[in-house]
Amino acid sequence: MTFSPISVQSPLILASASPRRKRLLKQIGLPFRVMTSHVNEHSIDGDPENLCRILAGQKACQVRSKAKKSWILGADTLVVIDNKVLGKPEGDEQATHMLRLLSGKEHLVITGFCILNPSGAVARSESVTTLVRIKKLSDQEIKAYMRTGEPYGKAGGYAIQGIGSFMVEAISGSYTNVVGLPLCAVIKALVLVGALKNFPISP
């Protein structure tokens, strides 16, 4: 079955309230609308790569009934260190603990994404992993970073695209993946499944 590709008249549905993901899609000029999903991210255990793909799929499926006949993108980002999954810190103590765990070490940032075609079937589900190395952080640096308020609402308690960039010594892999959406992989997948005829989209 052939579906109409993403266009200004038929934008992609982003099943996420993340301002970082919205900013990334705007940055590359992909037409989209946001439909916020509400998925319990603590209800599933297992392999992080599989987990983030499952959560991405759940987010996409949750908005399906409201999206009519549109292409849908769901995504979920996890931070993993020493086989521990770090979600979004819920308070000062948790954020401080996460930053101390990351200090002076390498960790993985894994984003799973799921594309549903306009009939609601899964057209593509995959995950992308980036290796990130954080410099050794002093207690003073952690406290000062906490005072900015930036750690909250971010997986792992830091934002590579914000003030938190001061602590990132090196990355291996997709930068935008660490921000919240691996743009290169997502666009390749959208073209592969027929959601885009070509990219960039001409105005």
Buried (B, 14 or more C-beta within 10 A) or exposed (E): EEBEBBEEEBBBBBBBEBEBBBEBBEEBEBBBEBBEBEBEBEEEEEEBBBBBBBBBBBBBBBBBEEBEEBBBBBBBBBBBBEEEBBBBBEEEEBBBBBBEBBBEEBBBBBBBBBBBBBEEEBBBBBBBBBEBBBBEBEEEBBEEBBEEEBBBEBBBBBBBBBBBEEBBEEBEBBBBBBBBBBBEBBBBBBBEBBBBEEBEBEE
